[in-house]
Amino acid sequence: MKFLLAILKTTFYMLMIYMSLVVIYLAVLVLVDPAGGFWGFIVNAVSFLMNNIFSYPLKIANPDYPFFWEVNSISTATVLIFSFGNALIQSLIVVYLTKLFKRKEKAALKPE
């Protein structure tokens, strides 16, 4: 039960990070004209970051899949589902590694 709660808590924090990145991304797109120059570079960099966060399961399934901002049909729900899936997988890894390191620390601290 504690393991499940740890996974859910970590998933929640990962989703909060993802959603804050989405807000930053939308703020950059709204406030800045992505026509080119320095600000265009910033917009492209943020877009590339968003693409790596949300679209890599699609890219693994189909390497020819375009960047997500080029696809008009991709819905907000799809993006949220993929971000939730990514957060869940990453939280599983984080929780597992944390438990593994705690076990190793306890074993190292035990007197022989």
Biopython code that builds the backbone (N, CA, C, O; Angstrom):
import numpy as np
from Bio.PDB.StructureBuilder import StructureBuilder

atoms = [
    (1, "MET", "N", (0.829, -1.211, 0.000)),
    (1, "MET", "CA", (0.000, 0.000, 0.000)),
    (1, "MET", "C", (0.864, 1.262, 0.000)),
    (1, "MET", "O", (0.571, 2.231, -0.701)),
    (2, "LYS", "N", (1.952, 1.233, 0.811)),
    (2, "LYS", "CA", (2.847, 2.389, 0.837)),
    (2, "LYS", "C", (3.503, 2.598, -0.526)),
    (2, "LYS", "O", (3.710, 3.727, -0.969)),
    (3, "PHE", "N", (3.829, 1.465, -1.187)),
    (3, "PHE", "CA", (4.445, 1.542, -2.510)),
    (3, "PHE", "C", (3.492, 2.203, -3.503)),
    (3, "PHE", "O", (3.909, 3.051, -4.293)),
    (4, "LEU", "N", (2.214, 1.820, -3.467)),
    (4, "LEU", "CA", (1.211, 2.399, -4.357)),
    (4, "LEU", "C", (1.031, 3.889, -4.084)),
    (4, "LEU", "O", (0.935, 4.689, -5.015)),
    (5, "LEU", "N", (0.985, 4.260, -2.805)),
    (5, "LEU", "CA", (0.862, 5.685, -2.459)),
    (5, "LEU", "C", (2.074, 6.477, -2.919)),
    (5, "LEU", "O", (1.939, 7.608, -3.387)),
    (6, "ALA", "N", (3.253, 5.892, -2.789)),
    (6, "ALA", "CA", (4.470, 6.576, -3.249)),
    (6, "ALA", "C", (4.436, 6.784, -4.757)),
    (6, "ALA", "O", (4.841, 7.834, -5.256)),
    (7, "ILE", "N", (3.947, 5.773, -5.485)),
    (7, "ILE", "CA", (3.847, 5.900, -6.947)),
    (7, "ILE", "C", (2.848, 6.989, -7.319)),
    (7, "ILE", "O", (3.123, 7.812, -8.192)),
    (8, "LEU", "N", (1.687, 7.000, -6.660)),
    (8, "LEU", "CA", (0.671, 8.017, -6.969)),
    (8, "LEU", "C", (1.170, 9.420, -6.635)),
    (8, "LEU", "O", (0.929, 10.365, -7.387)),
    (9, "LYS", "N", (1.863, 9.554, -5.510)),
    (9, "LYS", "CA", (2.384, 10.868, -5.119)),
    (9, "LYS", "C", (3.435, 11.356, -6.119)),
    (9, "LYS", "O", (3.420, 12.517, -6.527)),
    (10, "THR", "N", (4.341, 10.463, -6.508)),
    (10, "THR", "CA", (5.369, 10.844, -7.485)),
    (10, "THR", "C", (4.744, 11.156, -8.835)),
    (10, "THR", "O", (5.171, 12.092, -9.510)),
    (11, "THR", "N", (3.733, 10.381, -9.241)),
    (11, "THR", "CA", (3.033, 10.660, -10.500)),
    (11, "THR", "C", (2.382, 12.036, -10.467)),
    (11, "THR", "O", (2.428, 12.772, -11.452)),
    (12, "PHE", "N", (1.777, 12.383, -9.339)),
    (12, "PHE", "CA", (1.159, 13.697, -9.194)),
    (12, "PHE", "C", (2.196, 14.804, -9.355)),
    (12, "PHE", "O", (1.947, 15.789, -10.050)),
    (13, "TYR", "N", (3.361, 14.649, -8.718)),
    (13, "TYR", "CA", (4.404, 15.676, -8.831)),
    (13, "TYR", "C", (4.929, 15.780, -10.256)),
    (13, "TYR", "O", (5.185, 16.880, -10.746)),
    (14, "MET", "N", (5.094, 14.626, -10.931)),
    (14, "MET", "CA", (5.548, 14.658, -12.326)),
    (14, "MET", "C", (4.526, 15.386, -13.205)),
    (14, "MET", "O", (4.900, 16.184, -14.064)),
    (15, "LEU", "N", (3.234, 15.108, -12.986)),
    (15, "LEU", "CA", (2.197, 15.785, -13.770)),
    (15, "LEU", "C", (2.203, 17.285, -13.511)),
    (15, "LEU", "O", (1.990, 18.072, -14.433)),
    (16, "MET", "N", (2.442, 17.691, -12.269)),
    (16, "MET", "CA", (2.513, 19.121, -11.961)),
    (16, "MET", "C", (3.672, 19.770, -12.707)),
    (16, "MET", "O", (3.544, 20.891, -13.199)),
    (17, "ILE", "N", (4.799, 19.071, -12.792)),
    (17, "ILE", "CA", (5.947, 19.592, -13.544)),
    (17, "ILE", "C", (5.575, 19.711, -15.020)),
    (17, "ILE", "O", (5.852, 20.733, -15.648)),
    (18, "TYR", "N", (4.942, 18.660, -15.583)),
    (18, "TYR", "CA", (4.548, 18.695, -16.987)),
    (18, "TYR", "C", (3.577, 19.843, -17.267)),
    (18, "TYR", "O", (3.730, 20.571, -18.248)),
    (19, "MET", "N", (2.584, 19.996, -16.403)),
    (19, "MET", "CA", (1.580, 21.032, -16.639)),
    (19, "MET", "C", (2.196, 22.429, -16.505)),
    (19, "MET", "O", (1.807, 23.348, -17.226)),
    (20, "SER", "N", (3.148, 22.590, -15.595)),
    (20, "SER", "CA", (3.809, 23.898, -15.499)),
    (20, "SER", "C", (4.627, 24.173, -16.757)),
    (20, "SER", "O", (4.715, 25.316, -17.206)),
    (21, "LEU", "N", (5.226, 23.124, -17.327)),
    (21, "LEU", "CA", (5.947, 23.312, -18.588)),
    (21, "LEU", "C", (4.992, 23.683, -19.721)),
    (21, "LEU", "O", (5.330, 24.494, -20.583)),
    (22, "VAL", "N", (3.800, 23.088, -19.717)),
    (22, "VAL", "CA", (2.799, 23.437, -20.734)),
    (22, "VAL", "C", (2.390, 24.901, -20.592)),
    (22, "VAL", "O", (2.261, 25.608, -21.591)),
    (23, "VAL", "N", (2.187, 25.359, -19.357)),
    (23, "VAL", "CA", (1.815, 26.758, -19.131)),
    (23, "VAL", "C", (2.915, 27.681, -19.623)),
    (23, "VAL", "O", (2.636, 28.691, -20.269)),
    (24, "ILE", "N", (4.172, 27.344, -19.320)),
    (24, "ILE", "CA", (5.298, 28.161, -19.793)),
    (24, "ILE", "C", (5.325, 28.175, -21.318)),
    (24, "ILE", "O", (5.521, 29.220, -21.938)),
    (25, "TYR", "N", (5.125, 26.993, -21.916)),
    (25, "TYR", "CA", (5.121, 26.883, -23.371)),
    (25, "TYR", "C", (4.035, 27.763, -24.000)),
    (25, "TYR", "O", (4.295, 28.486, -24.961)),
    (26, "LEU", "N", (2.825, 27.696, -23.455)),
    (26, "LEU", "CA", (1.734, 28.509, -23.995)),
    (26, "LEU", "C", (1.982, 29.993, -23.775)),
    (26, "LEU", "O", (1.654, 30.811, -24.635)),
    (27, "ALA", "N", (2.562, 30.350, -22.623)),
    (27, "ALA", "CA", (2.872, 31.760, -22.369)),
    (27, "ALA", "C", (3.890, 32.279, -23.366)),
    (27, "ALA", "O", (3.776, 33.403, -23.855)),
    (28, "VAL", "N", (4.883, 31.458, -23.667)),
    (28, "VAL", "CA", (5.893, 31.873, -24.649)),
    (28, "VAL", "C", (5.253, 32.048, -26.015)),
    (28, "VAL", "O", (5.548, 33.012, -26.721)),
    (29, "LEU", "N", (4.374, 31.117, -26.394)),
    (29, "LEU", "CA", (3.737, 31.224, -27.705)),
    (29, "LEU", "C", (2.811, 32.438, -27.800)),
    (29, "LEU", "O", (2.721, 33.073, -28.850)),
    (30, "VAL", "N", (2.121, 32.759, -26.695)),
    (30, "VAL", "CA", (1.187, 33.881, -26.729)),
    (30, "VAL", "C", (1.931, 35.217, -26.697)),
    (30, "VAL", "O", (1.555, 36.152, -27.402)),
    (31, "LEU", "N", (2.976, 35.309, -25.888)),
    (31, "LEU", "CA", (3.645, 36.586, -25.673)),
    (31, "LEU", "C", (4.682, 36.912, -26.740)),
    (31, "LEU", "O", (5.024, 38.078, -26.934)),
    (32, "VAL", "N", (5.178, 35.906, -27.424)),
    (32, "VAL", "CA", (6.300, 36.112, -28.342)),
    (32, "VAL", "C", (5.866, 35.744, -29.754)),
    (32, "VAL", "O", (5.199, 34.733, -29.970)),
    (33, "ASP", "N", (6.254, 36.574, -30.701)),
    (33, "ASP", "CA", (5.984, 36.261, -32.103)),
    (33, "ASP", "C", (7.059, 35.292, -32.581)),
    (33, "ASP", "O", (8.225, 35.673, -32.678)),
    (34, "PRO", "N", (6.688, 34.037, -32.884)),
    (34, "PRO", "CA", (7.714, 33.077, -33.280)),
    (34, "PRO", "C", (8.156, 33.241, -34.730)),
    (34, "PRO", "O", (8.220, 32.266, -35.478)),
    (35, "ALA", "N", (8.459, 34.474, -35.124)),
    (35, "ALA", "CA", (8.822, 34.736, -36.515)),
    (35, "ALA", "C", (10.277, 34.393, -36.793)),
    (35, "ALA", "O", (10.625, 34.052, -37.923)),
    (36, "GLY", "N", (11.104, 34.476, -35.813)),
    (36, "GLY", "CA", (12.514, 34.173, -36.029)),
    (36, "GLY", "C", (13.371, 34.945, -35.051)),
    (36, "GLY", "O", (12.882, 35.531, -34.085)),
    (37, "GLY", "N", (14.677, 34.929, -35.328)),
    (37, "GLY", "CA", (15.597, 35.631, -34.444)),
    (37, "GLY", "C", (15.756, 34.909, -33.116)),
    (37, "GLY", "O", (15.504, 33.708, -33.020)),
    (38, "PHE", "N", (16.176, 35.645, -32.093)),
    (38, "PHE", "CA", (16.437, 35.048, -30.779)),
    (38, "PHE", "C", (15.183, 34.438, -30.179)),
    (38, "PHE", "O", (15.218, 33.314, -29.678)),
    (39, "TRP", "N", (14.052, 35.181, -30.225)),
    (39, "TRP", "CA", (12.824, 34.666, -29.613)),
    (39, "TRP", "C", (12.285, 33.463, -30.370)),
    (39, "TRP", "O", (11.698, 32.561, -29.772)),
    (40, "GLY", "N", (12.482, 33.445, -31.681)),
    (40, "GLY", "CA", (12.101, 32.264, -32.454)),
    (40, "GLY", "C", (12.901, 31.044, -32.028)),
    (40, "GLY", "O", (12.373, 29.934, -31.964)),
    (41, "PHE", "N", (14.189, 31.259, -31.736)),
    (41, "PHE", "CA", (15.024, 30.161, -31.238)),
    (41, "PHE", "C", (14.498, 29.647, -29.901)),
    (41, "PHE", "O", (14.439, 28.439, -29.675)),
    (42, "ILE", "N", (14.109, 30.584, -29.003)),
    (42, "ILE", "CA", (13.576, 30.187, -27.697)),
    (42, "ILE", "C", (12.285, 29.378, -27.878)),
    (42, "ILE", "O", (12.101, 28.344, -27.235)),
    (43, "VAL", "N", (11.398, 29.853, -28.751)),
    (43, "VAL", "CA", (10.126, 29.143, -28.989)),
    (43, "VAL", "C", (10.400, 27.758, -29.552)),
    (43, "VAL", "O", (9.768, 26.785, -29.139)),
    (44, "ASN", "N", (11.337, 27.658, -30.493)),
    (44, "ASN", "CA", (11.656, 26.353, -31.063)),
    (44, "ASN", "C", (12.255, 25.416, -30.015)),
    (44, "ASN", "O", (11.967, 24.219, -30.011)),
    (45, "ALA", "N", (13.091, 25.964, -29.123)),
    (45, "ALA", "CA", (13.694, 25.139, -28.072)),
    (45, "ALA", "C", (12.620, 24.616, -27.113)),
    (45, "ALA", "O", (12.638, 23.445, -26.737)),
    (46, "VAL", "N", (11.683, 25.493, -26.720)),
    (46, "VAL", "CA", (10.609, 25.071, -25.822)),
    (46, "VAL", "C", (9.708, 24.062, -26.526)),
    (46, "VAL", "O", (9.272, 23.087, -25.914)),
    (47, "SER", "N", (9.426, 24.290, -27.810)),
    (47, "SER", "CA", (8.603, 23.349, -28.568)),
    (47, "SER", "C", (9.282, 21.983, -28.659)),
    (47, "SER", "O", (8.629, 20.945, -28.555)),
    (48, "PHE", "N", (10.592, 21.999, -28.854)),
    (48, "PHE", "CA", (11.331, 20.736, -28.914)),
    (48, "PHE", "C", (11.247, 20.006, -27.575)),
    (48, "PHE", "O", (11.100, 18.784, -27.537)),
    (49, "LEU", "N", (11.341, 20.759, -26.475)),
    (49, "LEU", "CA", (11.205, 20.167, -25.138)),
    (49, "LEU", "C", (9.818, 19.550, -24.965)),
    (49, "LEU", "O", (9.691, 18.429, -24.473)),
    (50, "MET", "N", (8.780, 20.283, -25.369)),
    (50, "MET", "CA", (7.420, 19.759, -25.260)),
    (50, "MET", "C", (7.253, 18.506, -26.119)),
    (50, "MET", "O", (6.578, 17.557, -25.719)),
    (51, "ASN", "N", (7.869, 18.508, -27.294)),
    (51, "ASN", "CA", (7.771, 17.349, -28.172)),
    (51, "ASN", "C", (8.387, 16.125, -27.514)),
    (51, "ASN", "O", (7.828, 15.031, -27.584)),
    (52, "ASN", "N", (9.533, 16.305, -26.877)),
    (52, "ASN", "CA", (10.176, 15.169, -26.229)),
    (52, "ASN", "C", (9.353, 14.659, -25.056)),
    (52, "ASN", "O", (9.325, 13.456, -24.798)),
    (53, "ILE", "N", (8.684, 15.558, -24.344)),
    (53, "ILE", "CA", (7.896, 15.125, -23.187)),
    (53, "ILE", "C", (6.647, 14.372, -23.631)),
    (53, "ILE", "O", (6.341, 13.308, -23.094)),
    (54, "PHE", "N", (5.923, 14.919, -24.611)),
    (54, "PHE", "CA", (4.602, 14.381, -24.919)),
    (54, "PHE", "C", (4.585, 13.358, -26.038)),
    (54, "PHE", "O", (3.747, 12.456, -26.021)),
    (55, "SER", "N", (5.470, 13.464, -27.001)),
    (55, "SER", "CA", (5.296, 12.680, -28.223)),
    (55, "SER", "C", (6.237, 11.498, -28.363)),
    (55, "SER", "O", (6.170, 10.789, -29.367)),
    (56, "TYR", "N", (7.124, 11.256, -27.383)),
    (56, "TYR", "CA", (8.057, 10.172, -27.648)),
    (56, "TYR", "C", (7.428, 8.792, -27.690)),
    (56, "TYR", "O", (7.970, 7.931, -28.384)),
    (57, "PRO", "N", (6.294, 8.502, -26.985)),
    (57, "PRO", "CA", (5.686, 7.174, -27.218)),
    (57, "PRO", "C", (5.215, 7.009, -28.667)),
    (57, "PRO", "O", (5.327, 5.922, -29.233)),
    (58, "LEU", "N", (4.692, 8.080, -29.266)),
    (58, "LEU", "CA", (4.272, 8.017, -30.666)),
    (58, "LEU", "C", (5.480, 7.870, -31.576)),
    (58, "LEU", "O", (5.414, 7.160, -32.580)),
    (59, "LYS", "N", (6.584, 8.532, -31.240)),
    (59, "LYS", "CA", (7.777, 8.439, -32.072)),
    (59, "LYS", "C", (8.407, 7.057, -31.975)),
    (59, "LYS", "O", (8.982, 6.568, -32.947)),
    (60, "ILE", "N", (8.301, 6.412, -30.791)),
    (60, "ILE", "CA", (8.825, 5.053, -30.666)),
    (60, "ILE", "C", (7.995, 4.106, -31.531)),
    (60, "ILE", "O", (8.544, 3.237, -32.208)),
    (61, "ALA", "N", (6.673, 4.275, -31.507)),
    (61, "ALA", "CA", (5.799, 3.421, -32.308)),
    (61, "ALA", "C", (5.966, 3.695, -33.799)),
    (61, "ALA", "O", (5.922, 2.773, -34.614)),
    (62, "ASN", "N", (6.159, 4.969, -34.154)),
    (62, "ASN", "CA", (6.281, 5.344, -35.558)),
    (62, "ASN", "C", (7.328, 6.457, -35.667)),
    (62, "ASN", "O", (7.023, 7.613, -35.376)),
    (63, "PRO", "N", (8.556, 6.126, -36.081)),
    (63, "PRO", "CA", (9.616, 7.147, -36.127)),
    (63, "PRO", "C", (9.332, 8.307, -37.085)),
    (63, "PRO", "O", (9.934, 9.373, -36.961)),
    (64, "ASP", "N", (8.420, 8.104, -38.036)),
    (64, "ASP", "CA", (8.091, 9.172, -38.976)),
    (64, "ASP", "C", (7.018, 10.104, -38.444)),
    (64, "ASP", "O", (6.591, 11.019, -39.149)),
    (65, "TYR", "N", (6.572, 9.888, -37.207)),
    (65, "TYR", "CA", (5.521, 10.734, -36.630)),
    (65, "TYR", "C", (6.025, 12.175, -36.505)),
    (65, "TYR", "O", (7.125, 12.399, -36.000)),
    (66, "PRO", "N", (5.230, 13.156, -36.960)),
    (66, "PRO", "CA", (5.707, 14.546, -36.929)),
    (66, "PRO", "C", (5.693, 15.127, -35.516)),
    (66, "PRO", "O", (5.138, 14.536, -34.590)),
    (67, "PHE", "N", (6.310, 16.285, -35.376)),
    (67, "PHE", "CA", (6.272, 16.988, -34.096)),
    (67, "PHE", "C", (4.827, 17.291, -33.736)),
    (67, "PHE", "O", (4.005, 17.534, -34.620)),
    (68, "PHE", "N", (4.510, 17.280, -32.446)),
    (68, "PHE", "CA", (3.098, 17.335, -32.066)),
    (68, "PHE", "C", (2.443, 18.660, -32.418)),
    (68, "PHE", "O", (1.229, 18.702, -32.622)),
    (69, "TRP", "N", (3.219, 19.759, -32.498)),
    (69, "TRP", "CA", (2.577, 21.022, -32.845)),
    (69, "TRP", "C", (2.266, 21.109, -34.334)),
    (69, "TRP", "O", (1.574, 22.031, -34.765)),
    (70, "GLU", "N", (2.771, 20.154, -35.134)),
    (70, "GLU", "CA", (2.437, 20.118, -36.554)),
    (70, "GLU", "C", (1.167, 19.310, -36.817)),
    (70, "GLU", "O", (0.659, 19.310, -37.938)),
    (71, "VAL", "N", (0.660, 18.637, -35.818)),
    (71, "VAL", "CA", (-0.506, 17.776, -35.994)),
    (71, "VAL", "C", (-1.720, 18.473, -35.398)),
    (71, "VAL", "O", (-1.829, 18.603, -34.179)),
    (72, "ASN", "N", (-2.632, 18.922, -36.253)),
    (72, "ASN", "CA", (-3.801, 19.634, -35.761)),
    (72, "ASN", "C", (-4.794, 18.689, -35.089)),
    (72, "ASN", "O", (-5.571, 19.109, -34.231)),
    (73, "SER", "N", (-4.768, 17.421, -35.477)),
    (73, "SER", "CA", (-5.780, 16.505, -34.975)),
    (73, "SER", "C", (-5.449, 15.970, -33.585)),
    (73, "SER", "O", (-6.308, 15.367, -32.941)),
    (74, "ILE", "N", (-4.225, 16.179, -33.112)),
    (74, "ILE", "CA", (-3.896, 15.652, -31.781)),
    (74, "ILE", "C", (-4.607, 16.513, -30.746)),
    (74, "ILE", "O", (-4.470, 17.736, -30.741)),
    (75, "SER", "N", (-5.353, 15.874, -29.885)),
    (75, "SER", "CA", (-6.209, 16.607, -28.957)),
    (75, "SER", "C", (-5.508, 16.818, -27.624)),
    (75, "SER", "O", (-4.492, 16.189, -27.328)),
    (76, "THR", "N", (-6.069, 17.710, -26.833)),
    (76, "THR", "CA", (-5.551, 17.946, -25.493)),
    (76, "THR", "C", (-5.646, 16.682, -24.664)),
    (76, "THR", "O", (-4.755, 16.397, -23.862)),
    (77, "ALA", "N", (-6.713, 15.922, -24.845)),
    (77, "ALA", "CA", (-6.871, 14.676, -24.086)),
    (77, "ALA", "C", (-5.748, 13.698, -24.409)),
    (77, "ALA", "O", (-5.223, 13.032, -23.516)),
    (78, "THR", "N", (-5.379, 13.611, -25.685)),
    (78, "THR", "CA", (-4.289, 12.717, -26.072)),
    (78, "THR", "C", (-2.995, 13.147, -25.407)),
    (78, "THR", "O", (-2.256, 12.316, -24.879)),
    (79, "VAL", "N", (-2.723, 14.440, -25.430)),
    (79, "VAL", "CA", (-1.506, 14.959, -24.807)),
    (79, "VAL", "C", (-1.510, 14.659, -23.307)),
    (79, "VAL", "O", (-0.487, 14.261, -22.749)),
    (80, "LEU", "N", (-2.661, 14.849, -22.654)),
    (80, "LEU", "CA", (-2.747, 14.587, -21.213)),
    (80, "LEU", "C", (-2.576, 13.101, -20.907)),
    (80, "LEU", "O", (-1.942, 12.733, -19.917)),
    (81, "ILE", "N", (-3.146, 12.244, -21.766)),
    (81, "ILE", "CA", (-2.993, 10.802, -21.549)),
    (81, "ILE", "C", (-1.532, 10.403, -21.655)),
    (81, "ILE", "O", (-1.028, 9.646, -20.826)),
    (82, "PHE", "N", (-0.845, 10.915, -22.683)),
    (82, "PHE", "CA", (0.564, 10.567, -22.830)),
    (82, "PHE", "C", (1.401, 11.146, -21.691)),
    (82, "PHE", "O", (2.329, 10.494, -21.213)),
    (83, "SER", "N", (1.079, 12.373, -21.250)),
    (83, "SER", "CA", (1.858, 12.950, -20.154)),
    (83, "SER", "C", (1.612, 12.167, -18.867)),
    (83, "SER", "O", (2.535, 11.970, -18.077)),
    (84, "PHE", "N", (0.362, 11.714, -18.649)),
    (84, "PHE", "CA", (0.075, 10.895, -17.474)),
    (84, "PHE", "C", (0.814, 9.564, -17.550)),
    (84, "PHE", "O", (1.368, 9.096, -16.556)),
    (85, "GLY", "N", (0.819, 8.958, -18.736)),
    (85, "GLY", "CA", (1.553, 7.698, -18.901)),
    (85, "GLY", "C", (3.037, 7.867, -18.661)),
    (85, "GLY", "O", (3.663, 7.043, -17.994)),
    (86, "ASN", "N", (3.605, 8.941, -19.206)),
    (86, "ASN", "CA", (5.025, 9.215, -18.983)),
    (86, "ASN", "C", (5.301, 9.429, -17.503)),
    (86, "ASN", "O", (6.271, 8.897, -16.963)),
    (87, "ALA", "N", (4.442, 10.212, -16.843)),
    (87, "ALA", "CA", (4.638, 10.481, -15.418)),
    (87, "ALA", "C", (4.537, 9.199, -14.607)),
    (87, "ALA", "O", (5.303, 8.997, -13.665)),
    (88, "LEU", "N", (3.598, 8.331, -14.967)),
    (88, "LEU", "CA", (3.431, 7.076, -14.230)),
    (88, "LEU", "C", (4.653, 6.179, -14.387)),
    (88, "LEU", "O", (5.150, 5.616, -13.412)),
    (89, "ILE", "N", (5.129, 6.053, -15.612)),
    (89, "ILE", "CA", (6.310, 5.209, -15.857)),
    (89, "ILE", "C", (7.528, 5.777, -15.128)),
    (89, "ILE", "O", (8.271, 5.032, -14.490)),
    (90, "GLN", "N", (7.736, 7.099, -15.221)),
    (90, "GLN", "CA", (8.888, 7.700, -14.564)),
    (90, "GLN", "C", (8.769, 7.599, -13.053)),
    (90, "GLN", "O", (9.776, 7.395, -12.374)),
    (91, "SER", "N", (7.573, 7.734, -12.511)),
    (91, "SER", "CA", (7.424, 7.627, -11.061)),
    (91, "SER", "C", (7.675, 6.195, -10.595)),
    (91, "SER", "O", (8.236, 5.992, -9.518)),
    (92, "LEU", "N", (7.269, 5.199, -11.387)),
    (92, "LEU", "CA", (7.594, 3.817, -11.049)),
    (92, "LEU", "C", (9.105, 3.628, -10.946)),
    (92, "LEU", "O", (9.601, 2.999, -10.011)),
    (93, "ILE", "N", (9.829, 4.179, -11.918)),
    (93, "ILE", "CA", (11.286, 4.061, -11.917)),
    (93, "ILE", "C", (11.882, 4.779, -10.701)),
    (93, "ILE", "O", (12.759, 4.243, -10.025)),
    (94, "VAL", "N", (11.397, 5.999, -10.429)),
    (94, "VAL", "CA", (11.932, 6.775, -9.309)),
    (94, "VAL", "C", (11.671, 6.066, -7.986)),
    (94, "VAL", "O", (12.572, 5.950, -7.155)),
    (95, "VAL", "N", (10.446, 5.591, -7.785)),
    (95, "VAL", "CA", (10.104, 4.924, -6.523)),
    (95, "VAL", "C", (10.903, 3.628, -6.373)),
    (95, "VAL", "O", (11.393, 3.328, -5.284)),
    (96, "TYR", "N", (11.039, 2.867, -7.445)),
    (96, "TYR", "CA", (11.798, 1.622, -7.378)),
    (96, "TYR", "C", (13.260, 1.894, -7.029)),
    (96, "TYR", "O", (13.827, 1.233, -6.159)),
    (97, "LEU", "N", (13.870, 2.874, -7.714)),
    (97, "LEU", "CA", (15.272, 3.188, -7.435)),
    (97, "LEU", "C", (15.458, 3.709, -6.019)),
    (97, "LEU", "O", (16.454, 3.390, -5.370)),
    (98, "THR", "N", (14.510, 4.508, -5.530)),
    (98, "THR", "CA", (14.593, 5.010, -4.159)),
    (98, "THR", "C", (14.563, 3.861, -3.164)),
    (98, "THR", "O", (15.366, 3.821, -2.232)),
    (99, "LYS", "N", (13.638, 2.925, -3.358)),
    (99, "LYS", "CA", (13.556, 1.768, -2.455)),
    (99, "LYS", "C", (14.815, 0.917, -2.548)),
    (99, "LYS", "O", (15.297, 0.407, -1.536)),
    (100, "LEU", "N", (15.347, 0.762, -3.750)),
    (100, "LEU", "CA", (16.562, -0.030, -3.938)),
    (100, "LEU", "C", (17.738, 0.601, -3.197)),
    (100, "LEU", "O", (18.490, -0.102, -2.522)),
    (101, "PHE", "N", (17.906, 1.924, -3.315)),
    (101, "PHE", "CA", (19.012, 2.592, -2.638)),
    (101, "PHE", "C", (18.835, 2.564, -1.122)),
    (101, "PHE", "O", (19.818, 2.452, -0.390)),
    (102, "LYS", "N", (17.593, 2.665, -0.642)),
    (102, "LYS", "CA", (17.347, 2.593, 0.804)),
    (102, "LYS", "C", (17.736, 1.224, 1.339)),
    (102, "LYS", "O", (18.313, 1.119, 2.421)),
    (103, "ARG", "N", (17.422, 0.172, 0.582)),
    (103, "ARG", "CA", (17.803, -1.182, 1.003)),
    (103, "ARG", "C", (19.321, -1.314, 1.071)),
    (103, "ARG", "O", (19.859, -1.894, 2.015)),
    (104, "LYS", "N", (20.009, -0.770, 0.064)),
    (104, "LYS", "CA", (21.471, -0.863, 0.045)),
    (104, "LYS", "C", (22.081, -0.075, 1.209)),
    (104, "LYS", "O", (23.066, -0.506, 1.808)),
    (105, "GLU", "N", (21.482, 1.094, 1.529)),
    (105, "GLU", "CA", (21.983, 1.872, 2.657)),
    (105, "GLU", "C", (21.794, 1.117, 3.960)),
    (105, "GLU", "O", (22.695, 1.099, 4.799)),
    (106, "LYS", "N", (20.624, 0.487, 4.146)),
    (106, "LYS", "CA", (20.373, -0.289, 5.368)),
    (106, "LYS", "C", (21.347, -1.454, 5.470)),
    (106, "LYS", "O", (21.860, -1.755, 6.548)),
    (107, "ALA", "N", (21.595, -2.107, 4.335)),
    (107, "ALA", "CA", (22.533, -3.238, 4.346)),
    (107, "ALA", "C", (23.952, -2.764, 4.665)),
    (107, "ALA", "O", (24.704, -3.463, 5.344)),
    (108, "ALA", "N", (24.315, -1.587, 4.180)),
    (108, "ALA", "CA", (25.652, -1.066, 4.434)),
    (108, "ALA", "C", (25.815, -0.619, 5.887)),
    (108, "ALA", "O", (26.916, -0.673, 6.435)),
    (109, "LEU", "N", (24.714, -0.175, 6.514)),
    (109, "LEU", "CA", (24.784, 0.307, 7.893)),
    (109, "LEU", "C", (24.711, -0.817, 8.923)),
    (109, "LEU", "O", (25.040, -0.601, 10.089)),
    (110, "LYS", "N", (24.283, -2.014, 8.513)),
    (110, "LYS", "CA", (24.170, -3.128, 9.460)),
    (110, "LYS", "C", (25.566, -3.550, 9.922)),
    (110, "LYS", "O", (26.468, -3.739, 9.105)),
    (111, "PRO", "N", (25.732, -3.693, 11.232)),
    (111, "PRO", "CA", (27.039, -4.197, 11.696)),
    (111, "PRO", "C", (27.172, -5.678, 11.377)),
    (111, "PRO", "O", (26.208, -6.439, 11.464)),
    (112, "GLU", "N", (28.371, -6.066, 11.011)),
    (112, "GLU", "CA", (28.589, -7.470, 10.651)),
    (112, "GLU", "C", (28.965, -8.284, 11.868)),
    (112, "GLU", "O", (29.187, -9.490, 11.759)),
]
sb = StructureBuilder()
sb.init_structure("model")
sb.init_model(0)
sb.init_chain("A")
sb.init_seg("    ")
for serial, (resi, resn, name, xyz) in enumerate(atoms, 1):
    if name == "N":
        sb.init_residue(resn, " ", resi, " ")
    sb.init_atom(name, np.array(xyz, "f"), 0.0, 1.0, " ", f" {name:<3s}", serial, name[0])
structure = sb.get_structure()
